[in-house]
Amino acid sequence: MILQFYIRFIELSTIKFDILYYLTMKNKFGERLNELLKAENISQKDFAKAICVSQSIVCDWLKGRVQPTADNILNTADFFKVTTDYILGKDIFY
């Protein structure tokens, strides 16, 4: 009985952590992308063209309306020569 309660508590704690992590990290991609675009002085339009997406999708990423696909995360990281962890906000170093 106590073991079952403890296991259930751990499951709920993990879910709560996952939800909080998702909510706080949700738009780190957009924040990092904005920083990189400014630092490299690249327009949304030029960046979009370079990674073969529309300028409107880049705008949506920046505003946090949608999240990029795994391929787009990789293409973005490759374009700016940074790690995917950095672009996703999990690392503070390039």
PyMOL commands that set and color helices and strands:
alter all, ss='L'
color gray80, all
select helices_A, chain A and resi 2-25+28-40+44-50+55-63+70-80+84-87
alter helices_A, ss='H'
color red, helices_A
deselect
rebuild
show_as cartoon
